[in-house]
């Protein structure tokens, strides 16, 4: 009897000045069990020796592929978009995102592949365990029940927890490369990925079991996003217009994929910015976020006309 082949996984890692963390993260990826993986890395013009470290790693381990240097992307999201568009995924069974500074559970990929197969899903993401340099830890829970329009107003969780089918990554690539889609201008690649999957009405599973240690430091784009400080930060992002602009772009991407009347109406309301349109946004609160506190925050911004 022939031994069962391990699934082939492409891990897409975006790096920028992360040399001090790469050894731990790289080991936790390359030691993943029951998978045949290749780690593709795009470095965004690091100045701390990251690229040199990666090239040495690639020389010592054939599973590591460092993409050629291109023009500076300037953000993690755009660096991930480069990976999504430039890496040939045709020979892989699954694709995962990776940050440069976390520590993965050694069965992260294999366990989530089993979940994808069992649930007939296009992606599995998970809760994560945030950790700080002082040794403190906190569970970041993203596995509340999904709601009908949560993908318009939030991501499924950190992209570093995602493992996806080639179908989903292909759809993601098509949107990013389309001249007619605002997808390439969405800041957060993980939010965009979730929205595209859900707009296509495909299944997405959020695993309640943490799959990685999620490092927290000053350079995090979003970070753990929990507690009173996070709520205050969310109000600031809403009040300065950043969040609304992102929601509007995500909604427009979703409408391109699925011209559902509710989504079309929401897209119009987001652009109107009138007293009446703000009031008409209120019904979307109930299906717009997974956590109750987030629904309260979102509803408050509509009522206070600061969204």
C-alpha positions as CSV (number, residue, x, y, z in Angstrom):
1,X,0.0,0.0,0.0
2,X,1.3,3.4,-1.0
3,X,1.8,6.0,1.8
4,X,-0.7,8.8,1.8
5,X,0.9,12.0,0.4
6,X,1.0,15.0,2.6
7,X,-1.0,18.1,1.3
8,X,1.2,20.7,-0.5
9,X,1.0,24.1,1.2
10,X,2.3,27.4,0.0
11,X,3.0,29.8,2.9
12,X,3.1,33.5,1.9
13,X,5.2,35.6,4.3
14,X,5.6,39.4,4.0
15,X,8.6,40.8,5.8
16,X,10.0,44.3,6.7
17,X,12.7,44.8,9.3
18,X,11.8,41.6,11.2
19,X,15.2,39.9,11.5
20,X,15.1,39.6,15.2
21,X,11.9,37.6,15.1
22,X,12.4,35.5,11.9
23,X,14.3,32.6,13.5
24,X,11.4,31.7,15.8
25,X,8.7,32.2,13.2
26,X,10.7,30.5,10.5
27,X,11.3,27.4,12.7
28,X,7.7,27.2,13.7
29,X,6.7,27.2,10.0
30,X,9.4,24.8,8.6
31,X,8.7,22.3,11.4
32,X,5.0,22.0,10.6
33,X,3.8,18.4,10.8
34,X,2.1,16.3,8.1
35,X,2.4,18.8,5.3
36,X,4.7,19.4,2.4
37,X,5.3,23.1,2.5
38,X,7.1,25.8,0.6
39,X,7.7,29.2,2.3
40,X,7.5,32.1,-0.2
41,X,8.8,35.4,1.2
42,X,8.5,39.0,-0.1
43,X,10.7,41.5,1.7
44,X,9.8,45.1,1.4
45,X,13.3,46.7,1.3
46,X,14.3,46.0,4.9
47,X,17.3,47.8,6.4
48,X,18.1,45.5,9.4
49,X,19.5,42.5,7.6
50,X,16.2,40.7,7.1
51,X,16.8,40.1,3.4
52,X,20.3,38.8,3.9
53,X,19.0,36.4,6.6
54,X,16.3,35.1,4.3
55,X,18.7,34.5,1.5
56,X,21.0,32.5,3.8
57,X,17.9,30.5,5.0
58,X,16.9,29.8,1.4
59,X,20.4,28.5,0.7
60,X,20.3,26.1,3.6
61,X,16.6,25.0,3.1
62,X,15.2,24.4,-0.4
63,X,11.7,24.9,0.9
64,X,12.3,28.6,1.3
65,X,11.9,30.9,-1.8
66,X,12.7,34.6,-1.6
67,X,10.9,36.6,-4.3
68,X,13.0,39.0,-6.4
69,X,13.2,42.6,-5.1
70,X,10.6,44.9,-6.6
71,X,9.6,48.5,-6.0
72,X,8.8,49.3,-2.3
73,X,5.2,48.5,-1.4
74,X,5.1,50.5,1.8
75,X,2.6,48.4,3.7
76,X,2.1,44.9,4.8
77,X,-1.2,44.7,2.9
78,X,0.4,45.7,-0.4
79,X,3.3,43.3,0.2
80,X,0.8,40.5,0.7
81,X,-1.0,41.6,-2.5
82,X,2.3,41.2,-4.3
83,X,2.7,37.6,-3.0
84,X,-0.9,36.8,-3.9
85,X,-0.3,38.0,-7.5
86,X,3.3,36.8,-8.1
87,X,3.4,33.3,-6.5
88,X,2.4,30.4,-8.7
89,X,-0.1,28.4,-6.6
90,X,-1.0,26.0,-9.4
91,X,0.8,23.0,-7.8
92,X,-0.4,23.6,-4.2
93,X,-3.4,22.2,-2.4
94,X,-3.7,25.0,0.2
95,X,-2.2,28.5,0.8
96,X,-1.6,30.2,4.1
97,X,-0.6,33.7,5.1
98,X,2.2,34.3,7.6
99,X,3.5,37.4,9.5
100,X,7.2,37.6,10.3
101,X,7.0,37.6,14.1
102,X,4.6,35.1,15.4
103,X,5.0,31.5,16.6
104,X,2.8,28.8,15.1
105,X,1.6,25.7,16.8
106,X,3.3,22.8,15.0
107,X,0.0,21.3,13.9
108,X,-1.5,24.6,12.8
109,X,-1.6,23.8,9.1
110,X,-2.5,20.1,9.3
111,X,-5.3,20.6,11.8
112,X,-6.8,23.4,9.8
113,X,-6.6,21.4,6.6
114,X,-8.6,18.7,8.3
115,X,-11.2,21.3,9.3
116,X,-11.4,22.7,5.7
117,X,-12.1,19.2,4.5
118,X,-14.5,18.2,7.2
119,X,-16.5,21.5,6.9
120,X,-16.2,21.8,3.1
121,X,-14.8,25.3,3.6
122,X,-12.7,27.7,1.5
123,X,-10.8,29.0,4.5
124,X,-10.2,28.3,8.1
125,X,-9.0,31.0,10.5
126,X,-8.8,30.9,14.2
127,X,-8.5,32.6,17.6
128,X,-5.0,33.5,18.5
129,X,-3.0,33.9,21.8
130,X,-1.5,37.4,21.9
131,X,1.7,37.7,23.8
132,X,4.0,40.5,24.9
133,X,7.7,40.8,25.7
134,X,7.0,40.9,29.4
135,X,5.6,37.3,29.2
136,X,1.9,38.3,29.5
137,X,-0.7,36.6,27.3
138,X,-4.3,37.1,26.3
139,X,-6.7,35.1,24.2
140,X,-8.0,37.0,21.2
141,X,-11.4,35.6,20.5
142,X,-12.7,36.0,16.9
143,X,-14.9,32.8,16.8
144,X,-18.3,34.4,17.7
145,X,-21.0,33.2,15.4
146,X,-20.8,34.8,11.9
147,X,-23.5,37.2,11.0
148,X,-25.0,38.0,7.6
149,X,-23.0,41.2,6.9
150,X,-20.1,41.0,9.4
151,X,-17.7,40.6,6.5
152,X,-18.5,44.2,5.4
153,X,-17.6,45.7,8.8
154,X,-14.8,43.4,10.0
155,X,-12.3,40.7,9.2
156,X,-12.5,37.1,10.4
157,X,-9.4,37.7,12.5
158,X,-5.6,38.0,11.9
159,X,-4.6,36.9,8.4
160,X,-1.7,35.0,10.0
161,X,-4.3,32.4,11.1
162,X,-5.7,31.9,7.6
163,X,-5.3,28.8,5.4
164,X,-7.2,28.9,2.1
165,X,-8.1,26.8,-0.9
166,X,-6.6,27.7,-4.3
167,X,-10.1,28.7,-5.4
168,X,-10.3,31.5,-2.9
169,X,-6.8,32.8,-3.6
170,X,-7.6,32.8,-7.3
171,X,-10.7,34.9,-6.7
172,X,-8.7,37.2,-4.4
173,X,-6.0,37.6,-7.1
174,X,-8.6,38.3,-9.8
175,X,-10.1,41.2,-7.7
176,X,-6.7,42.7,-6.9
177,X,-5.7,42.7,-10.5
178,X,-9.0,43.9,-11.9
179,X,-9.0,47.5,-13.3
180,X,-12.6,47.9,-12.2
181,X,-12.3,46.7,-8.5
182,X,-11.3,48.8,-5.5
183,X,-9.8,45.7,-4.0
184,X,-6.2,46.7,-4.5
185,X,-6.8,49.9,-2.5
186,X,-8.2,48.0,0.6
187,X,-5.6,48.4,3.3
188,X,-6.1,45.1,5.1
189,X,-5.5,41.9,3.0
190,X,-7.2,39.7,5.6
191,X,-10.4,41.7,5.7
192,X,-10.5,41.7,1.9
193,X,-10.0,37.9,1.8
194,X,-12.8,37.3,4.2
195,X,-15.2,39.7,2.3
196,X,-14.5,38.0,-1.0
197,X,-15.1,34.6,0.3
198,X,-18.4,35.5,2.1
199,X,-19.6,37.6,-0.9
200,X,-19.3,34.5,-3.0
201,X,-21.4,32.8,-0.3
202,X,-18.6,30.2,0.3
203,X,-18.1,28.6,3.7
204,X,-15.5,30.1,6.2
205,X,-14.8,28.4,9.5
206,X,-13.4,30.3,12.5
207,X,-11.7,27.8,14.8
208,X,-12.1,28.6,18.5
209,X,-8.8,26.8,19.3
210,X,-5.8,29.2,19.0
211,X,-3.4,28.2,16.3
212,X,-0.5,30.5,17.0
213,X,1.2,32.9,19.4
214,X,0.4,36.4,18.1
215,X,3.3,38.8,19.0
216,X,2.4,42.2,20.2
217,X,4.7,45.2,19.8
218,X,4.8,48.8,18.6
219,X,5.0,47.8,14.9
220,X,1.7,45.8,14.8
221,X,-0.7,47.2,12.1
222,X,-3.8,46.4,14.2
223,X,-2.7,44.2,17.1
224,X,-4.7,42.4,19.7
225,X,-7.5,45.0,19.4
226,X,-9.1,44.2,22.7
227,X,-10.0,46.0,25.9
228,X,-10.9,49.7,26.6
229,X,-7.9,51.1,24.8
230,X,-8.9,49.2,21.7
231,X,-12.5,50.5,21.9
232,X,-11.1,54.1,22.1
233,X,-8.8,53.4,19.2
234,X,-11.7,52.1,17.2
235,X,-13.6,55.3,17.9
236,X,-10.6,57.4,16.7
237,X,-10.4,55.3,13.4
238,X,-14.1,55.7,12.9
239,X,-14.1,59.5,13.7
240,X,-11.2,60.2,11.3
241,X,-13.0,58.5,8.4
242,X,-10.5,55.7,7.9
243,X,-12.9,52.9,8.9
244,X,-15.8,54.2,6.9
245,X,-13.6,54.5,3.8
246,X,-12.5,50.9,4.2
247,X,-16.0,49.6,4.8
248,X,-17.1,51.4,1.7
249,X,-14.4,49.9,-0.4
250,X,-15.1,46.4,1.0
251,X,-18.8,46.9,0.3
252,X,-18.1,47.9,-3.3
253,X,-16.0,44.8,-3.8
254,X,-18.8,42.6,-2.4
255,X,-21.4,44.3,-4.7
256,X,-19.2,43.5,-7.7
257,X,-19.3,39.8,-6.7
258,X,-22.8,39.6,-5.4
259,X,-25.2,42.4,-6.4
260,X,-27.5,41.7,-3.5
261,X,-30.1,44.6,-3.0
262,X,-29.1,45.0,0.7
263,X,-25.4,45.4,-0.3
264,X,-26.3,47.8,-3.1
265,X,-28.4,49.9,-0.7
266,X,-25.6,49.8,1.9
267,X,-23.0,51.0,-0.6
268,X,-25.2,54.0,-1.5
269,X,-25.8,54.9,2.2
270,X,-22.1,54.8,2.9
271,X,-21.4,57.3,0.1
272,X,-24.4,59.6,0.9
273,X,-23.3,60.9,4.3
274,X,-26.5,62.7,5.0
275,X,-28.6,62.8,8.3
276,X,-31.1,60.4,6.8
277,X,-28.5,58.0,5.4
278,X,-26.8,57.7,8.8
279,X,-30.1,56.8,10.4
280,X,-30.7,54.2,7.6
281,X,-27.4,52.5,8.5
282,X,-28.7,51.5,11.9
283,X,-30.4,48.3,10.8
284,X,-27.0,47.0,9.5
285,X,-25.6,47.1,13.1
286,X,-27.4,43.9,14.1
287,X,-25.7,41.9,11.4
288,X,-22.6,43.9,11.0
289,X,-20.3,42.7,13.8
290,X,-19.9,39.4,15.6
291,X,-19.3,40.7,19.1
292,X,-22.0,42.5,21.1
293,X,-19.7,45.2,22.3
294,X,-18.6,45.9,18.7
295,X,-22.3,46.2,17.6
296,X,-22.8,48.7,20.4
297,X,-19.8,50.7,19.4
298,X,-20.9,50.7,15.7
299,X,-24.4,51.6,16.5
300,X,-23.3,54.5,18.8
301,X,-21.2,55.9,15.9
302,X,-24.3,55.9,13.7
303,X,-26.4,57.6,16.4
304,X,-23.7,60.2,17.1
305,X,-23.1,60.8,13.4
306,X,-19.3,60.2,13.7
307,X,-19.2,57.2,11.4
